[in-house]
Amino acid sequence: MLRRLLCLLFLLLAPGLALAGAQVAGYDIETAVYKDLGRRLTIDTVAEAHFVAASATMGLGFDAPVTWLRLTLRKPASGVTEPDAGQPLVLVVGPYQLDTLHFYEQVEGRWTTKIAGDRQPRNTVLCPSDQYCFAVDPRGNDSTTVYLKVETTGFPFLSAKLIPASALASVTAERAAIIGFSLAVSLTLWVVGLMLLKLEPAVTLQAYGVHQLIVTALTAVGSGALSIPAVSPATTDIVINSLIILRTASISTMGWLVLARYEKSALHKRLFGGSMALLAIALLLLITDQARLALQLNFCLQMATPFIVLQRLMMTPRPPSALRKALLFGCMMYLALLILGCRVIWGWDVIVPIEFGALDWRLNGAPIGVFIIWLMLAENNRRVANKSDEYLKIEIEQARLRAEAVTHLERGAMIDMLTHELKTPLSTIRFALASLNRLFLKPGPAKGDDEHNFVLRASHIESSVSRMDAMIVQVAQAHKMDNFTVSAAPEAMGLQALMDDLVRPYASTHRFKLDIEPGLLLRSDRLMLTTLIENLLSNACKYSVDQWVILTVACVAPTELTAGRDGASLAVIRIVVANRVSAGTEPDEARLFERYYRHHAVSDLPGTGMGLHIARSAATKIGATLQYRFDDGVVSFEASVPC
């Protein structure tokens, strides 16, 4: 693992190892630098400054907008046989974003000046590539000193290389190849992102497309490959710096979108919103000619971006393991790159072993592009796997439902068989008991105690048979409720006659107070309506403490509570069955309609706890509502049946 990290660190550093050599074309080169914080030096007073030995590749820093570079060339030693020894040299300075460059060289004892930079008109000083070239001819002098004054707020990095004039063509061609390759990579990654976006319209890919477009524009404009003559150099600088800030915003947005689908985090939302607001402030600072402060703020937000993503990642418990590892790795590498760049950005050291620029592969979108494309492909593979798992779960669930349906059918068939088989012998027993009763109850002389005992036992048998029969009927009704379909053509019924038929079986044991509105007709399913009222009457008779049952039937005028689906109000038939119960035996309203529920105080009475469940199921089948009330010892069940 350590070996891999060291190799990766070398890859980060390797592209920037472009230090000027100690000897060029046989000339001994001494490089020194001085940061003029007070902007007080001129070419006439610069010799008084205390220069510090440095590499020709250095970080200028935002806080030193004026930097002097001194190059001292000493005459080649005698006997030098290098092919290009003693020939004129060329000072190649970059990157292209440097604002203003003043090159000072003594000619016949007087300082001459050449001016270059992206804020200056294009002239012969600009190399054929994206850098600036200054001719240096030390021939005839034992020692030659030249100065380069750099004034810039746009890009705090400087690379100054002395090369033989004969090597300029090859260096220029190499640089042009780098520009072309960098633009090709940026455009290719953008096109790949568009292709993926067409295949899958993900928001993250849309953000990546915008990001890569920004990076491509920055590469083209920042390298000078794309220039608009009508646009002033100052405006071009603002465009370049704006693209740098927008690049930071797009990276932050992609980090937000990658984790947006997972559990929300209020802190991450505030951090992301705050960073976007600060980037907007940085853009405003650019417009108000505060480029140095704007780019400082941008770099601080670049440093904060991986920490914001890591905070969100640590607070999210559900991201896939592969995504978590990829984001951790990406944030660490991004942070390592920025930390290495701190020496350039803040100018902590004048000798910097790393080079940054618009053409640097680390900044042209390649790492982020590869990461995003890989991430989306991995996410697509994960979704495909999840869909396969979902399809498998659906198939398993369907198989389970089919098995339950088969079991349900088998259970229903068994219930039908049992009820049918049990009712036959019960009918036979009941018929035999009736015959015996008729035999022993014939008029004639008394048959003594044996007859009395037999009749008593026969009565007990008949009561038990009736109880078993009632239980079988309730089980059959409960099973029928699950599969019953209400008739599409409801039957018109006179409620007075229907109530009389339903009350008649209980008239010998209970007293009824009937209040039925005369002449009422109801169109409904007869079987379900009968099942509903019959179970309510049976429940009332079973638990009435005084053997009284109140039955009320009336038509209720339409109200807002009885509005139909189309908004029209409907009249309802209200059927109320009430009875008085013993103190402490009132049912639990929360469990009243549960299957098999019975109050513990009445557990000694015959019953299955199915009656009220069947009544509510029947009410649901015909679109009626069934409500329960308890008031001063009286239990009431109110069924509202739409007419």
C-alpha positions in Angstrom: 0.0 0.0 0.0 2.8 2.4 0.9 4.6 1.6 -2.4 1.4 2.5 -4.3 1.1 5.8 -2.5 4.7 6.7 -3.2 4.2 5.8 -6.9 1.1 8.0 -7.0 3.0 10.9 -5.3 5.7 10.6 -7.9 3.1 10.7 -10.7 1.8 13.9 -9.2 5.2 15.5 -9.1 6.7 14.1 -12.2 4.9 16.3 -14.8 6.1 19.4 -13.0 9.9 18.6 -12.7 11.0 21.3 -15.1 13.8 23.1 -13.3 16.3 25.0 -15.3 19.7 23.4 -15.5 22.8 24.9 -13.8 24.5 25.0 -17.2 23.1 25.8 -20.7 25.0 25.7 -23.9 28.2 25.8 -21.9 27.2 28.9 -20.0 27.0 28.8 -16.2 23.6 30.1 -15.1 22.9 31.6 -11.7 19.2 32.4 -10.9 18.0 34.6 -8.1 14.7 36.2 -7.2 13.4 39.2 -5.2 9.8 39.9 -4.3 9.2 43.6 -4.4 6.3 43.9 -1.9 6.6 47.7 -1.8 6.7 48.2 -5.6 9.7 50.5 -5.2 12.4 49.0 -7.4 13.3 50.2 -10.9 15.8 48.9 -13.3 18.2 51.5 -12.0 17.9 50.5 -8.3 17.3 46.8 -8.7 21.0 46.0 -8.2 20.7 47.3 -4.6 18.0 44.6 -3.7 19.0 41.5 -1.8 18.2 38.6 -4.2 17.8 35.0 -3.1 19.1 32.1 -5.0 16.2 30.2 -6.7 15.1 27.8 -9.3 13.8 29.1 -12.6 10.5 27.5 -11.7 8.8 29.2 -8.7 5.6 30.2 -7.0 5.0 33.9 -7.0 2.2 34.0 -4.5 -0.8 36.3 -4.4 0.8 38.6 -1.9 3.8 39.5 -4.2 2.3 41.0 -7.4 5.8 42.3 -8.5 8.6 39.8 -8.7 12.1 40.3 -10.1 14.0 37.5 -11.6 17.8 37.8 -12.1 19.7 35.6 -14.5 23.5 35.8 -14.6 25.3 34.0 -17.4 29.1 33.4 -17.2 31.3 32.9 -20.2 31.8 29.3 -21.2 34.9 27.8 -19.9 37.8 27.3 -22.3 37.9 24.0 -24.1 34.2 23.5 -24.2 33.3 21.3 -27.1 29.5 21.1 -27.0 27.9 21.6 -30.4 25.8 24.5 -29.2 28.3 26.0 -26.8 28.6 29.8 -26.9 25.6 30.4 -29.2 22.8 32.8 -28.4 20.1 31.8 -25.9 16.4 32.2 -25.6 14.6 32.9 -22.3 11.2 31.1 -22.5 8.7 32.4 -19.9 5.3 31.1 -19.0 2.5 30.5 -18.4 0.4 32.5 -20.9 -1.7 34.0 -18.1 1.1 36.3 -16.8 -0.2 39.9 -17.1 2.9 42.0 -17.8 6.5 41.1 -18.3 9.5 43.5 -18.6 12.7 42.0 -19.9 15.8 44.1 -19.2 19.1 43.6 -21.0 22.2 45.9 -21.3 23.1 46.9 -24.8 26.2 49.1 -25.1 26.0 50.0 -21.4 22.3 51.0 -21.5 19.3 49.0 -20.3 16.9 48.1 -23.0 13.3 46.9 -22.3 11.0 44.4 -24.0 7.4 44.1 -22.8 5.2 41.0 -23.1 2.3 39.4 -21.2 -1.3 38.5 -21.9 -2.4 42.2 -21.2 0.0 43.4 -23.9 -0.6 43.4 -27.6 0.7 40.3 -29.4 4.2 40.9 -30.9 7.3 39.1 -31.8 8.0 38.4 -28.1 5.3 35.8 -28.0 6.7 32.4 -28.9 4.9 30.3 -31.5 3.5 28.3 -28.6 1.7 29.7 -25.5 4.8 31.2 -23.8 6.9 34.3 -24.2 10.4 34.4 -25.6 13.3 36.8 -25.1 16.6 36.7 -26.9 19.7 36.6 -24.8 23.1 37.1 -26.4 26.0 36.9 -23.9 28.7 36.5 -26.6 31.7 38.8 -26.1 31.2 39.2 -22.4 32.7 37.3 -19.6 29.5 37.8 -17.5 26.0 38.9 -18.6 23.1 39.8 -16.3 19.5 40.1 -17.4 16.4 40.9 -15.3 12.8 39.9 -15.7 10.1 41.9 -13.9 6.8 40.0 -13.5 3.6 41.8 -12.6 0.6 39.6 -12.4 -2.4 38.9 -10.2 -4.0 36.3 -12.5 -1.7 33.3 -12.1 0.9 33.1 -9.3 3.3 30.8 -10.9 6.4 31.4 -13.1 8.5 29.2 -15.2 11.6 30.7 -16.9 13.9 28.5 -18.9 17.0 29.3 -20.8 17.4 27.2 -23.9 19.8 27.4 -26.9 18.3 29.3 -29.8 18.7 26.2 -32.0 16.4 24.3 -29.7 13.6 26.8 -29.9 11.9 25.1 -32.8 11.8 21.7 -31.1 10.6 23.2 -27.7 7.9 25.1 -29.6 6.8 22.0 -31.4 6.7 20.1 -28.2 4.7 22.8 -26.5 2.2 22.9 -29.4 1.8 19.2 -29.2 1.0 19.5 -25.5 -1.6 22.2 -26.2 -3.2 20.0 -28.9 -3.1 16.9 -26.7 -4.6 18.8 -23.7 -7.4 20.3 -25.9 -8.1 16.9 -27.4 -8.3 15.2 -24.0 -10.7 17.9 -22.7 -12.9 17.7 -25.8 -12.9 13.9 -25.8 -13.9 13.7 -22.2 -16.7 16.2 -22.9 -18.0 14.2 -25.9 -17.9 11.0 -23.8 -19.9 12.8 -21.1 -22.5 13.9 -23.8 -22.7 10.3 -25.1 -23.3 8.9 -21.6 -25.8 11.7 -21.0 -27.7 10.6 -24.1 -27.8 7.0 -22.9 -28.7 8.0 -19.4 -30.0 11.5 -18.6 -28.5 11.7 -15.1 -28.2 15.1 -13.3 -24.6 14.2 -12.3 -23.7 13.7 -16.0 -25.3 17.0 -16.9 -23.2 18.7 -14.2 -20.1 16.9 -15.5 -20.9 18.1 -19.1 -21.0 21.7 -17.8 -17.8 21.2 -15.9 -15.9 19.7 -18.8 -17.1 22.5 -21.1 -15.7 25.0 -18.6 -12.4 23.1 -18.4 -12.1 23.0 -22.2 -12.8 26.7 -22.5 -10.2 27.4 -19.8 -7.6 25.3 -21.6 -8.3 27.0 -24.9 -8.4 30.6 -23.6 -5.8 30.1 -20.8 -3.2 28.8 -23.3 -3.8 31.5 -25.9 -5.0 28.9 -28.4 -8.3 30.7 -28.6 -8.2 34.5 -28.7 -10.7 37.1 -29.8 -9.0 40.3 -31.2 -12.0 42.5 -30.4 -11.8 41.5 -26.7 -9.4 43.6 -24.5 -6.6 41.8 -22.6 -8.2 42.9 -19.3 -11.5 41.3 -20.2 -9.7 38.1 -21.3 -8.1 38.0 -17.8 -11.5 38.3 -16.2 -12.9 35.5 -18.4 -10.0 33.2 -17.5 -10.3 33.9 -13.8 -14.1 33.5 -14.0 -13.6 30.1 -15.6 -11.3 29.1 -12.8 -13.9 30.0 -10.2 -16.7 28.3 -12.2 -14.5 25.2 -12.4 -14.5 25.1 -8.6 -18.2 25.6 -8.5 -18.8 22.7 -10.9 -16.6 20.3 -8.9 -18.5 21.2 -5.7 -21.8 20.7 -7.5 -20.8 17.3 -8.7 -19.8 16.3 -5.2 -23.2 17.4 -4.0 -25.1 15.5 -6.7 -23.2 12.3 -6.3 -24.5 12.0 -2.7 -27.8 13.8 -3.1 -29.8 10.6 -3.6 -28.8 9.3 -0.2 -30.0 10.5 3.3 -30.1 14.3 3.5 -27.8 16.2 5.8 -28.8 19.7 6.9 -25.1 20.6 7.8 -23.9 19.5 4.3 -26.7 21.5 2.7 -25.6 24.6 4.6 -21.9 24.0 3.8 -22.6 23.6 0.1 -24.9 26.6 0.0 -22.3 28.7 1.8 -19.5 27.7 -0.6 -21.7 28.5 -3.6 -22.5 31.9 -2.1 -18.7 32.6 -1.5 -17.9 31.6 -5.1 -20.6 34.1 -6.2 -18.8 36.8 -4.1 -15.5 35.8 -5.8 -17.1 36.4 -9.2 -18.3 39.8 -8.0 -14.8 40.6 -6.8 -13.4 39.9 -10.3 -15.8 42.3 -11.8 -14.7 45.0 -9.3 -11.1 44.5 -10.3 -10.2 42.5 -7.1 -8.7 39.5 -8.9 -6.1 38.8 -6.3 -8.7 38.6 -3.5 -11.1 36.6 -5.7 -8.5 34.0 -6.5 -7.4 33.7 -2.9 -11.1 33.1 -1.9 -11.4 30.6 -4.7 -8.4 28.6 -3.6 -9.7 28.5 0.0 -13.0 27.1 -1.3 -11.0 24.6 -3.4 -9.3 23.4 -0.2 -12.7 23.2 1.6 -14.5 21.2 -1.2 -13.0 17.8 -0.4 -13.7 18.3 3.4 -17.3 19.2 2.6 -17.7 16.0 0.5 -16.0 13.9 3.2 -18.2 15.3 5.9 -21.3 14.4 3.8 -19.8 10.9 3.2 -19.1 10.2 6.8 -22.7 11.3 7.8 -24.3 9.1 5.1 -24.7 5.4 6.3 -26.1 4.0 3.1 -23.7 4.7 0.2 -22.4 1.5 -1.5 -19.0 0.4 -0.4 -17.5 1.0 -3.8 -18.8 4.5 -4.0 -17.5 5.3 -0.5 -14.0 4.0 -1.3 -13.9 5.9 -4.6 -15.0 9.2 -3.1 -12.5 8.8 -0.2 -9.7 8.1 -2.7 -10.7 10.9 -5.0 -11.0 13.4 -2.1 -7.6 12.4 -0.8 -5.9 12.8 -4.1 -7.6 16.1 -4.8 -6.6 17.4 -1.4 -3.0 16.1 -1.9 -2.8 18.0 -5.2 -4.0 21.2 -3.6 -1.6 20.9 -0.7 1.2 20.5 -3.1 -0.1 23.6 -4.9 -0.1 25.7 -1.7 3.6 26.5 -2.2 2.8 27.9 -5.6 -0.4 29.7 -4.6 0.8 31.3 -1.4 4.5 31.7 -2.4 5.8 30.0 0.7 9.0 29.1 -1.1 10.6 30.5 -4.2 11.9 27.0 -5.2 8.9 24.9 -6.2 9.3 21.4 -7.6 5.9 21.4 -9.2 4.4 23.2 -12.1 0.8 24.2 -12.6 -0.9 25.6 -15.7 -3.9 25.4 -17.9 -2.3 22.6 -19.8 -1.4 20.6 -16.7 -3.1 17.2 -17.0 -4.1 17.5 -13.3 -6.2 20.6 -14.1 -7.5 19.8 -17.6 -10.3 17.7 -16.4 -8.7 14.3 -17.1 -8.7 13.0 -13.5 -12.2 14.2 -12.7 -13.5 13.1 -16.1 -12.2 9.6 -15.7 -13.5 9.5 -12.1 -17.0 10.7 -13.0 -17.2 8.4 -16.1 -16.0 5.4 -14.0 -18.4 6.4 -11.3 -21.4 6.5 -13.6 -20.5 3.2 -15.2 -20.2 1.6 -11.8 -23.5 3.2 -10.7 -25.1 1.8 -13.9 -23.8 -1.7 -13.1 -25.0 -1.3 -9.6 -28.5 -0.3 -10.8 -28.6 -3.3 -13.2 -27.7 -5.6 -10.3 -30.3 -4.0 -8.1 -32.9 -4.4 -10.8 -32.0 -8.0 -11.1 -32.4 -8.4 -7.4 -35.7 -6.6 -7.5 -36.9 -8.8 -10.3 -35.8 -11.9 -8.3 -37.6 -10.6 -5.2 -40.8 -10.0 -7.3 -40.6 -13.5 -8.7 -40.1 -14.9 -5.2 -43.0 -12.8 -3.9 -45.3 -13.9 -6.8 -44.3 -17.5 -6.1 -45.2 -17.0 -2.4 -48.5 -15.4 -3.3 -49.3 -18.3 -5.7 -48.5 -20.8 -3.0 -50.7 -18.8 -0.5 -53.5 -18.8 -3.1 -53.3 -22.5 -3.5 -53.2 -22.9 0.3 -56.2 -20.6 0.6 -58.1 -22.6 -2.0 -57.3 -25.8 -0.3 -58.3 -24.3 3.1 -61.5 -23.1 1.6 -62.3 -26.5 0.1 -61.6 -28.1 3.4 -63.9 -25.7 5.2 -66.6 -26.3 2.7 -66.1 -30.1 3.0 -66.2 -30.0 6.8 -69.3 -27.8 7.0 -71.0 -30.0 4.5 -70.0 -33.2 6.2 -70.8 -31.9 9.7 -74.2 -30.5 8.9 -75.4 -33.9 7.5 -74.9 -35.9 10.8 -76.1 -32.9 12.8 -79.3 -32.9 10.8 -79.7 -36.6 11.3 -79.2 -36.2 15.1 -81.7 -33.3 15.2 -84.3 -35.3 13.2 -83.9 -38.3 15.6 -84.3 -36.1 18.7 -87.4 -34.6 17.2 -88.8 -38.1 16.6 -88.0 -39.1 20.2 -89.6 -36.0 21.6 -92.8 -36.7 19.6 -92.7 -40.3 20.9 -92.4 -39.4 24.5 -94.6 -36.4 24.5 -97.7 -38.3 23.1 -100.8 -37.8 25.3 -101.2 -40.7 27.7 -100.5 -41.8 31.2 -97.3 -40.5 32.8 -94.2 -42.6 32.2 -92.5 -41.6 35.4 -89.1 -40.1 36.1 -87.3 -42.0 33.2 -89.3 -40.1 30.7 -88.5 -36.8 32.4 -84.8 -37.5 32.4 -84.8 -38.6 28.8 -86.6 -35.5 27.7 -84.1 -33.4 29.7 -81.1 -35.1 28.2 -82.6 -34.8 24.7 -83.1 -31.1 25.3 -79.4 -30.8 26.2 -78.4 -32.7 23.1 -80.5 -30.4 20.9 -79.0 -27.3 22.5 -75.5 -28.6 21.8 -76.4 -29.5 18.3 -77.8 -26.0 17.7 -74.7 -24.5 19.1 -72.5 -26.6 16.8 -74.7 -25.7 13.9 -74.4 -22.0 14.6 -70.6 -22.2 14.8 -70.5 -24.0 11.5 -72.7 -21.4 9.9 -70.5 -18.6 11.2 -67.3 -20.3 10.0 -68.9 -20.8 6.6 -70.1 -17.2 6.5 -66.6 -15.8 7.3 -65.1 -17.9 4.6 -67.8 -16.8 2.1 -67.0 -13.1 2.9 -63.5 -13.5 1.5 -64.7 -14.7 -1.9 -68.2 -13.2 -2.3 -68.9 -10.8 -5.1 -71.9 -8.5 -4.8 -74.5 -8.9 -7.5 -74.4 -6.2 -10.2 -78.2 -6.0 -10.1 -79.3 -5.3 -6.5 -82.7 -6.6 -5.4 -85.4 -4.3 -4.1 -86.6 -5.3 -0.6 -89.3 -4.1 1.7 -87.6 -3.5 5.1 -90.6 -4.1 7.2 -91.1 -7.7 5.9 -87.3 -8.4 6.0 -87.0 -7.3 9.7 -90.0 -9.3 10.7 -88.4 -12.4 9.2 -85.1 -11.8 10.9 -86.6 -11.1 14.3 -89.0 -14.1 14.3 -86.4 -16.8 15.3 -85.7 -14.8 18.5 -89.2 -13.9 19.4 -89.8 -16.8 21.8 -86.8 -15.9 24.0 -86.5 -12.1 23.7 -88.6 -9.0 23.6 -88.2 -6.5 20.8 -88.9 -2.8 20.5 -89.3 -2.2 16.8 -89.4 1.3 15.3 -89.4 0.8 11.5 -90.4 3.6 9.2 -93.3 2.2 7.2 -93.1 1.7 3.4 -89.2 1.7 3.2 -87.7 0.0 0.2 -84.0 -0.7 -0.2 -82.1 -1.9 -3.3 -79.1 -3.9 -2.2 -77.7 -7.4 -2.1 -80.1 -9.5 -0.1 -77.6 -12.1 1.1 -75.1 -9.5 2.4 -77.8 -7.3 4.0 -79.4 -10.3 5.7 -76.0 -11.5 6.9 -75.3 -8.0 8.3 -78.6 -7.6 10.3 -78.8 -11.2 11.3 -75.3 -11.1 13.0 -76.2 -7.8 14.8 -79.5 -9.3 16.1 -77.7 -12.5 17.2 -75.1 -10.5 19.0 -77.7 -8.3 20.7 -79.8 -11.2 21.9 -76.8 -13.1 23.2 -75.5 -10.3 25.4 -78.7 -8.5 26.4 -78.9 -8.5 30.2 -82.7 -7.8 30.3 -83.7 -9.8 27.2 -84.8 -6.6 25.5 -83.5 -5.6 22.0 -84.2 -2.3 20.3 -84.4 -2.3 16.4 -84.7 1.1 14.6 -84.9 1.5 10.9 -85.3 5.0 9.2 -84.4 6.9 6.1 -82.0 9.7 6.7 -81.9 12.8 4.5 -78.7 13.5 2.4 -75.8 15.3 4.2 -72.3 16.3 3.4 -71.2 13.1 5.1 -73.1 11.0 2.6 -71.8 12.6 -0.6 -71.1 10.3 -3.5 -67.9 10.2 -5.5 -69.4 12.6 -8.1 -70.2 15.1 -5.3 -73.9 14.4 -5.3 -75.5 13.7 -1.9 -77.1 10.3 -1.2 -79.8 9.3 1.2 -79.1 6.3 3.5 -81.1 3.8 5.4 -80.0 3.8 9.1 -80.5 0.5 10.9 -79.7 0.6 14.7 -79.6 -2.5 16.9 -79.2 -1.8 20.6 -79.3 -3.7 23.9 -78.4 -3.2 27.5 -75.3 -5.1 28.8 -74.1 -6.0 32.3 -71.8 -3.6 34.0 -68.1 -4.3 33.1 -69.0 -6.4 30.0 -68.9 -3.6 27.5 -66.5 -4.6 24.6 -63.1 -3.0 23.8 -63.9 -0.6 21.0 -60.4 -0.9 19.5 -60.8 -4.7 19.1 -64.5 -5.0 18.6 -64.5 -6.1 15.0 -61.4 -8.4 15.3 -61.9 -12.0 14.2 -62.3 -14.3 17.3 -62.3 -11.4 19.8 -64.6 -12.0 22.8 -64.7 -10.1 26.1 -63.3 -12.1 29.0 -66.4 -11.5 31.1 -68.6 -13.4 28.7 -66.3 -16.2 27.7 -68.6 -18.8 29.3 -71.4 -17.9 26.9 -71.5 -19.8 23.6 -69.9 -18.0 20.6 -66.9 -17.9 18.3 -66.2 -14.2 18.2 -66.9 -14.1 14.5 -70.3 -12.4 14.4 -69.3 -8.7 14.4 -66.4 -9.4 12.1 -68.8 -11.0 9.6 -71.2 -8.1 10.0 -68.5 -5.5 9.2 -67.3 -7.6 6.2 -70.9 -7.8 4.9 -71.4 -4.0 5.4 -68.2 -3.3 3.4 -69.4 -5.5 0.6 -72.6 -3.5 0.0 -70.9 -0.1 0.6 -72.4 0.5 4.1 -70.7 1.8 7.2 -71.0 0.1 10.6 -70.4 2.2 13.8 -70.4 1.3 17.5 -71.7 3.4 20.4 -71.8 2.8 24.1 -74.0 5.1 26.3 -75.1 4.5 29.9 -74.9 0.7 29.7 -76.5 0.5 26.3 -74.5 -0.9 23.3 -75.6 0.3 19.9 -74.5 -0.8 16.4 -75.5 1.6 13.6 -75.4 0.5 10.0 -75.8 3.2 7.3 -76.8 1.6 4.0 -76.9 3.8 0.8 -80.2 3.7 -0.9 
